[in-house]
């Protein structure tokens, strides 16, 4: 018996079925978000390579070992924001604020771990890669998604995003941070609070003021983001801004 078209793996993985695969990576998360009441997210970005404080130290030591404190602070932040999010439910019936990460190790794991410690669900948008990226053990299985296409994963990072925090990271973190800033700068994403965690790190690796002085960005663009150096400071940043965001019609314009 000939396979039905939607059961034919050779067809589904062929060039002609590309639109079907793309549509699936849109419809599946949408269905699950609606089913589990995921309406608003705080997206946590950061390096997959930063180890937890419990991890064995490298021998010989590497600079990454010195960054493990960011893992601990990301965990604490996610726990604090998840606990605070529970208090918003009475103010905004039908709306829920959840942590969303890339689902992998490092800072992403810390974000899901903090939510788990607060007794809250969290979202994981994982990407299939040849190395580095595997789903961490703190992800809620029903809210863990595997993506083949980077651009569909990016869409779901922004679709329900009501705030974004970026911990130290490499190319992937920079990619997501600057894409978010560009979307907000150009009005393709309604303005959301964007926080860079670890001011010393961010101001050393990126000279934002120099970009403004050279008029490559405007002075006003420097107001698109803030800095924080403790989980409590990061929590206050979002507490001051997210209540306003939850009253607005936000989201990526698609």
Secondary structure in CASP SS format (residue, H / E / C, confidence):
PFRMAT SS
TARGET T0000
AUTHOR 0000-0000-0000
METHOD secondary structure of the structure
MODEL  1
X C 1.00
X C 1.00
X C 1.00
X C 1.00
X H 1.00
X H 1.00
X H 1.00
X C 1.00
X H 1.00
X H 1.00
X H 1.00
X H 1.00
X C 1.00
X C 1.00
X H 1.00
X H 1.00
X H 1.00
X H 1.00
X H 1.00
X H 1.00
X H 1.00
X H 1.00
X H 1.00
X H 1.00
X H 1.00
X H 1.00
X H 1.00
X H 1.00
X H 1.00
X H 1.00
X H 1.00
X H 1.00
X H 1.00
X H 1.00
X H 1.00
X C 1.00
X C 1.00
X C 1.00
X C 1.00
X E 1.00
X E 1.00
X E 1.00
X E 1.00
X E 1.00
X E 1.00
X C 1.00
X C 1.00
X C 1.00
X C 1.00
X C 1.00
X C 1.00
X C 1.00
X C 1.00
X C 1.00
X C 1.00
X C 1.00
X C 1.00
X C 1.00
X C 1.00
X C 1.00
X C 1.00
X C 1.00
X H 1.00
X H 1.00
X H 1.00
X H 1.00
X H 1.00
X H 1.00
X H 1.00
X H 1.00
X H 1.00
X H 1.00
X H 1.00
X H 1.00
X H 1.00
X H 1.00
X H 1.00
X H 1.00
X H 1.00
X H 1.00
X H 1.00
X H 1.00
X H 1.00
X H 1.00
X H 1.00
X H 1.00
X H 1.00
X H 1.00
X C 1.00
X C 1.00
X C 1.00
X C 1.00
X C 1.00
X C 1.00
X C 1.00
X C 1.00
X E 1.00
X E 1.00
X E 1.00
X E 1.00
X E 1.00
X C 1.00
X C 1.00
X C 1.00
X C 1.00
X C 1.00
X H 1.00
X H 1.00
X H 1.00
X H 1.00
X H 1.00
X H 1.00
X H 1.00
X H 1.00
X H 1.00
X H 1.00
X H 1.00
X C 1.00
X C 1.00
X C 1.00
X C 1.00
X E 1.00
X E 1.00
X E 1.00
X E 1.00
X E 1.00
X E 1.00
X C 1.00
X C 1.00
X C 1.00
X C 1.00
X C 1.00
X C 1.00
X C 1.00
X C 1.00
X C 1.00
X C 1.00
X C 1.00
X C 1.00
X C 1.00
X H 1.00
X H 1.00
X H 1.00
X E 1.00
X E 1.00
X E 1.00
X E 1.00
X C 1.00
X C 1.00
X H 1.00
X H 1.00
X H 1.00
X H 1.00
X H 1.00
X H 1.00
X H 1.00
X H 1.00
X H 1.00
X H 1.00
X C 1.00
X E 1.00
X E 1.00
X E 1.00
X E 1.00
X E 1.00
X E 1.00
X C 1.00
X C 1.00
X C 1.00
X C 1.00
X H 1.00
X H 1.00
X H 1.00
X H 1.00
X H 1.00
X H 1.00
X H 1.00
X H 1.00
X H 1.00
X H 1.00
X H 1.00
X H 1.00
X H 1.00
X H 1.00
X H 1.00
X C 1.00
X C 1.00
X C 1.00
X E 1.00
X C 1.00
X C 1.00
X C 1.00
X E 1.00
X E 1.00
X E 1.00
X E 1.00
X E 1.00
X C 1.00
X H 1.00
X H 1.00
X H 1.00
X H 1.00
X H 1.00
X H 1.00
X H 1.00
X C 1.00
X C 1.00
X H 1.00
X H 1.00
X H 1.00
X H 1.00
X H 1.00
X H 1.00
X C 1.00
X C 1.00
X C 1.00
X C 1.00
X C 1.00
X H 1.00
X H 1.00
X H 1.00
X H 1.00
X H 1.00
X H 1.00
X C 1.00
X E 1.00
X E 1.00
X E 1.00
X C 1.00
X C 1.00
X H 1.00
X H 1.00
X H 1.00
X H 1.00
X H 1.00
X H 1.00
X H 1.00
X H 1.00
X H 1.00
X H 1.00
X H 1.00
X H 1.00
X H 1.00
X H 1.00
X H 1.00
X C 1.00
X C 1.00
X C 1.00
X C 1.00
X C 1.00
X C 1.00
X E 1.00
X C 1.00
X C 1.00
END
